[in-house]
Amino acid sequence: MNLIFTAYTHAPKVLGSQQLTGVSDDVKRRIYEKNILVALASAKRKNPEDEVALITTDMPGEPLAGELSRAGVKVLLHPFDTYVMPEDFRWKLAFYKLCALTWAASLPEYERILLLESDTLTMEPYGDLWKEADEGLMLFPLGHTWSHPDRQPIRETYRILFPQEEDLDPAGRTEPLNDPIQYGGEFVCGRREQMTDFTEICLQLYQRILQAGDRIPKEIGDECILSVAAGIYNRKLRVRDACAYVYRYWTDAFYLVATNTFQNPVCIWHLPAEKDRGMLYLYAYYRRHGDFPPKEKVARVLGMPGKKRPLRLQTLMIRYLRKRSHAGKD
């Protein structure tokens, strides 16, 4: 059986998501609950044969508990007992994803495991995704440059953890490791045995981070451990690029989107800027209809490009010039 899950825990007065800065704790929690329902209900509707679950520290109250049950989504309880970072780490709650992933990898009833963030929307079935996962651990590279501000703390942390450029290896060997590329925390997928090996490396990195203490940049999140661990894991086993199945779309003032919603479509849309906007619309729609809107409507709501190139005046002029050129009139 395959497991698709989102991990969530809550603590008051923890900063967390930049998109929800200034929002009260109670409102923030409810927004996350609505996102969780959208993420997991959409995954279940497209993959009815797979187990879909919320892994969390406390049993959710109503209305989320009833909503998840009606959507066929399970609730699995697990304490936040590893990856507990210091209080001054902004993203300390995000590390619960790694805690939940480590525990999920220990459950023998699951053959393949997929971790998703709560601000995701599943738009296609996972058939090919599961086949790809049989070939190696799947992670989503963000394409960040060497000096990208989100990647710099990851490279800095790696240099602190491995000052002699020595690499952890499950077999106990050491060898050089290049500075890690950055992988996203919204998607981790693989067979259970692969995930077990990978999470063992993640746990070793966590212990090194604790030993390094105040030298570690406070702005790191779970993506730091995932990225460094991926470079180490890739020395022995294979990390596969998940870009064919997931993409991170930025739909606010920072606008970074793609047409892979329709052309060569990915299964999973990650929508970090839509937590308190488009995801709330999708939640309300699902509550009314028990389903999600057609893809074209979802794309419009989220400010995504459509199926075809927009027909603008410049496009018509280009078509006219092309026609004249092909006719030999220019």
C-alpha positions in Angstrom: 0.0 0.0 0.0 1.1 3.5 -0.7 1.0 6.3 1.9 0.4 10.0 0.9 0.6 12.3 3.9 0.9 15.8 5.2 2.5 16.5 8.6 1.3 19.3 10.9 1.9 20.6 14.3 1.1 23.9 16.0 2.7 26.1 18.6 1.6 29.6 19.6 3.7 32.7 18.8 5.9 30.9 16.3 6.5 33.0 13.2 6.4 30.3 10.5 5.1 31.1 7.0 5.9 34.6 5.6 2.5 34.6 3.9 0.7 34.6 7.3 2.9 37.2 9.1 0.7 39.3 11.5 -2.2 36.8 11.6 -3.3 35.7 15.0 -2.5 32.1 16.2 -6.2 31.0 16.1 -6.8 32.4 12.6 -3.4 31.0 11.3 -4.3 27.5 12.7 -7.7 27.5 10.9 -6.1 28.6 7.7 -3.7 25.7 7.9 -6.6 23.3 8.6 -8.4 24.5 5.5 -5.2 24.0 3.4 -4.7 20.5 4.9 -8.2 19.5 3.8 -7.6 20.8 0.2 -4.2 19.0 0.0 -5.3 15.7 1.3 -8.8 15.6 -0.2 -7.5 16.4 -3.6 -4.8 13.7 -3.3 -7.4 11.1 -2.2 -9.8 12.0 -5.0 -7.1 11.4 -7.7 -5.7 8.4 -5.9 -8.6 6.5 -4.2 -6.7 3.2 -3.8 -3.8 4.9 -1.8 -3.9 5.6 1.9 -4.0 9.3 2.5 -3.3 10.6 6.0 -2.6 13.6 8.2 0.3 12.9 10.6 0.0 15.3 13.6 0.8 15.6 17.2 -2.8 16.1 18.5 -6.2 14.8 17.3 -7.8 17.7 15.3 -11.1 19.1 16.5 -14.1 19.9 14.4 -14.7 20.8 11.7 -11.4 19.4 10.4 -11.8 15.9 12.0 -15.2 15.3 10.3 -14.0 16.8 7.0 -11.0 14.5 6.8 -13.1 11.5 7.8 -15.7 12.2 5.1 -12.9 12.7 2.5 -11.5 9.2 3.4 -8.4 10.7 5.0 -6.9 9.1 8.1 -5.4 10.8 11.1 -2.2 9.3 12.5 -0.8 10.6 15.8 2.9 10.9 16.4 4.8 13.2 18.9 7.3 15.8 17.9 10.2 13.9 19.5 13.0 14.4 17.0 14.3 17.4 15.0 13.4 19.7 17.9 15.3 22.9 17.1 16.1 25.8 19.4 13.4 28.4 20.0 15.0 31.1 17.9 14.8 29.0 14.7 12.0 30.7 12.6 11.2 27.4 10.8 11.3 25.1 13.9 7.8 23.7 13.3 8.7 22.8 9.7 11.1 20.2 11.0 8.1 18.2 12.2 7.8 17.0 8.6 11.1 15.2 9.0 10.0 13.7 12.3 6.8 12.4 10.7 8.7 11.1 7.6 11.1 9.2 9.8 8.2 7.6 11.6 6.3 6.8 8.5 9.3 5.0 7.0 9.3 2.7 10.0 5.7 1.5 9.3 6.0 -1.9 7.5 2.5 -1.7 6.0 3.5 0.9 3.4 5.4 0.1 0.3 5.9 3.6 -1.0 5.7 6.9 0.9 5.0 10.5 -0.3 5.3 13.5 1.9 3.4 16.6 0.7 3.1 20.1 2.2 -0.3 21.4 3.2 -0.4 24.1 0.6 -0.4 21.7 -2.3 -3.2 20.7 -4.7 -3.2 17.3 -6.6 -4.5 17.7 -10.1 -3.5 14.3 -11.7 -3.3 10.6 -10.5 0.1 9.4 -9.3 0.4 6.3 -11.5 3.7 7.4 -13.2 5.0 9.0 -10.0 4.8 5.7 -8.1 6.6 3.9 -11.0 9.3 6.5 -10.9 9.7 6.1 -7.2 10.6 2.5 -7.7 13.7 3.7 -9.5 15.1 5.9 -6.7 14.3 8.5 -4.0 12.5 11.4 -5.6 13.1 15.1 -4.5 12.2 18.4 -6.1 15.2 20.6 -7.0 14.3 24.3 -6.8 16.8 25.5 -9.4 18.3 28.1 -7.1 21.6 29.7 -8.1 24.8 29.4 -6.1 24.2 32.8 -4.4 20.5 32.6 -4.0 19.6 33.9 -0.5 17.6 30.7 0.3 20.5 28.5 -0.7 23.3 30.3 1.0 22.4 29.2 4.6 22.3 25.6 3.3 25.8 25.8 1.9 27.0 27.6 5.0 25.5 24.9 7.3 27.1 22.2 5.2 30.5 23.8 5.6 30.0 24.0 9.4 28.9 20.4 9.6 31.7 19.1 7.4 34.7 21.4 7.8 37.1 18.8 6.5 34.7 18.1 3.5 34.1 14.6 4.8 30.8 12.9 3.9 28.6 10.8 6.0 28.1 7.4 4.4 25.7 4.6 5.6 28.6 2.1 5.3 30.9 4.2 7.4 33.2 5.5 4.7 34.0 9.1 4.1 34.5 10.9 0.8 34.3 14.5 -0.5 30.9 16.1 -1.1 30.3 19.2 -3.2 28.2 22.0 -1.8 24.6 20.8 -1.9 21.9 22.0 -4.4 18.6 23.0 -2.8 15.6 20.6 -2.7 12.1 21.7 -1.8 10.4 20.5 1.4 7.0 20.2 -0.3 7.8 16.7 -1.8 9.7 13.7 -0.7 8.8 10.3 -2.3 10.3 6.8 -2.4 10.0 3.2 -1.5 10.0 2.5 2.2 13.4 0.9 2.3 14.9 3.9 0.4 13.2 6.3 2.8 14.6 4.4 5.8 18.1 4.8 4.5 17.5 8.5 3.7 16.0 9.3 7.0 18.8 7.7 8.9 21.2 10.2 7.2 18.8 13.0 8.0 18.9 12.0 11.7 22.7 12.0 11.7 22.7 15.5 10.3 20.2 16.6 12.9 22.6 15.3 15.6 25.5 17.2 14.0 23.4 20.4 13.9 22.7 20.1 17.7 26.4 19.6 18.4 27.3 22.7 16.3 25.0 24.8 18.4 25.0 28.6 17.8 27.2 28.3 14.7 24.3 27.1 12.6 22.3 29.9 10.8 19.0 30.4 12.5 17.1 30.8 9.2 17.6 27.2 8.1 14.5 24.9 7.7 13.8 21.3 6.9 15.1 22.0 3.3 18.6 22.3 4.7 18.7 18.8 6.1 16.9 17.4 3.0 19.4 19.1 0.7 22.6 18.1 2.5 21.2 14.5 3.1 20.4 14.2 -0.6 24.0 14.9 -1.6 25.2 12.3 0.8 22.5 9.7 -0.1 23.3 10.2 -3.8 26.8 8.9 -3.3 25.5 5.4 -2.5 21.9 5.3 -4.0 20.0 7.4 -6.5 18.1 10.7 -6.1 15.7 11.3 -9.0 14.5 14.6 -10.2 10.7 15.1 -9.4 10.1 18.1 -11.7 7.9 16.0 -13.9 5.4 15.5 -11.1 5.5 18.7 -8.9 6.2 22.4 -9.3 6.3 25.4 -7.0 4.2 28.3 -8.4 4.6 31.8 -6.9 1.4 33.8 -7.7 1.8 37.1 -5.7 4.0 40.2 -6.4 6.8 37.6 -6.9 5.3 35.9 -9.9 7.0 32.7 -11.1 4.7 30.3 -12.9 4.7 27.9 -15.8 2.5 26.2 -18.4 3.2 22.7 -17.0 -0.3 23.0 -15.5 -1.6 22.0 -18.9 1.4 21.1 -21.1 3.3 18.1 -19.8 1.2 18.5 -16.7 2.6 17.9 -13.3 0.5 16.0 -10.7 1.0 18.3 -7.8 0.8 22.1 -7.7 2.6 23.7 -4.8 1.0 27.1 -4.0 2.9 28.8 -1.1 1.5 32.3 -1.9 -2.1 31.0 -2.0 -2.5 29.8 1.6 -4.9 32.5 2.6 -6.2 33.2 -0.9 -6.8 30.6 -3.6 -6.6 27.6 -1.2 -9.4 29.2 0.9 -11.5 29.5 -2.3 -10.8 25.8 -3.1 -11.8 24.8 0.5 -15.1 26.7 0.2 -15.8 25.2 -3.2 -15.0 21.6 -1.9 -17.3 22.2 1.1 -20.2 23.1 -1.2 -19.6 20.6 -4.0 -17.6 17.7 -2.6 -15.2 18.1 -5.4 -12.8 20.7 -6.9 -13.3 22.9 -9.9 -12.2 22.0 -13.4 -8.5 22.7 -14.0 -9.2 25.7 -16.3 -11.2 27.4 -13.5 -8.5 26.6 -10.9 -5.8 28.1 -13.1 -7.9 31.3 -13.5 -8.5 31.6 -9.7 -4.8 31.2 -9.0 -3.6 33.6 -11.7 -2.0 30.8 -13.8 -1.4 30.9 -17.5 -4.1 29.3 -19.7 -3.8 26.4 -22.1 -2.9 28.6 -25.1 -0.7 31.6 -25.8 -2.9 34.7 -25.2 -4.2 36.3 -28.4 -3.0 39.9 -28.2 -2.6 42.6 -30.8 1.2 41.8 -31.1 0.4 38.1 -31.7 -2.0 39.0 -34.5 0.7 41.3 -36.0 3.3 38.5 -35.8 0.9 36.1 -37.5 0.3 38.6 -40.3 4.0 39.2 -40.9 4.6 35.4 -40.9 1.8 34.9 -43.5 3.3 37.6 -45.7 6.7 36.2 -45.4 5.6 32.7 -46.3 3.7 34.1 -49.3 6.9 35.7 -50.6 5.5 39.3 -50.3 8.4 40.6 -48.1 
